[in-house]
């Protein structure tokens, strides 16, 4: 009775590894195939061709009735099978060594994590310093505004004092003009007084000369005039009356002139005195205003210098913190780049690990298949490669929110917050 046994040929790709790279899955792989095919119902032959770099084939044909050939063939088959099992064990040992090397390589290639705590602490310290400097900047801005308000107040006071000073100067000019007019009036009155004195002197002199002439004439002329006493008054009485009347008139005119002169002089002196007092008061007030004006000018100059110094400090502080913010921005960008590179490295390492894991599983399945074939199993178990699992992609976003408070176009307060948002995509 003829018997026929056919074993389906089985092929499994087995990767070859090198010491330089264990992740290159695109290299040529060697194929190992084992096949059993009977040729005739009464003859059976066994041949094993084995090559480490080539396929391994096992063929069983029908044996002849010759027992010697059968024993030799079985001995040859057993020896070659023993060699093959030794090579399988060596491959298992090399596989274990390769697994150890893969694990070591994976451990070595695990990226070292960055010390984000120290960086965050440093960033927090810098943020606190920025807040302090922002508050100091706001305080300086407030002091500048107060200084500007004080300068405006002093400027208004200075303008008011300047107007008052100009008014006092105009009053002084008017008083000086009035004083000049009064001095001219006094000079004119003094001239009138001198002319009146001269006129009085000439009148007295003429009167005395006339009296002397009348007396001399009376003394020269010895005229005997007989006058009836009852007819009229005597000449001496008439002359004495005329003399007394004339002297009374002269005295009255003199008193009136002296009285008018005294009144006019007193009036002018009072006006001059009042003008002098007003002038002295105006000069004193002008001196005081000038002194106060000089004080205000000195204070205004000091305030201008203080404002200039505060503005210089503000500009320097702004420049310093703008450069600090730029440096922090560059550091943040570098950290984001490092984080992205770290994610890429982790993703690549994960992919490599999955590839190596699949290769390991394939090798284990090949070895198990070889064992079953060598033990005489007739069934073939198909290798089902598990589907590739899509890696989880985690995205971490670092959002920095900068809040600025501006008054009249100037930044008086600035604060920043850093938020981390994690997203997982499958």
Protein Blocks (a to p, Z undefined) as FASTA:
>chain_A
ZZdddddddddddddddfkbmkbmkbccdddddddddfbfkbccddddddfklccddddd
dddfblklmmmmmmmmmmmmmmmmmmmmmmmmmmmmmmmmmmmmmmmmpccdddfklmmm
mmmmmmmmmmmmmmmmmmmmmmmmmmmmmmmmmmmmmmmmmmmmmmmmmmmmmmmmmmmm
mmmmmmmmmmmmmmmmmmmmmmmmmmmmmmmmmmmmmmmpccdddddfklpccfklmmmm
mmmmmmmmmmmmmmmmmmmmmmmmmmmmmmmmmmmmmmmmmmmmmmmmmmmmmmmmmmmm
mmmmmmmmmmmmmmmmmmmmmmmmmmmmmmmmmmmmmmmmmmmmmmmmmmmmmmmmmmmm
mmmmmmmmmmmmmnopabdcdddddddddddddddddddddddddeehiafbdcdddddd
ddddZZ
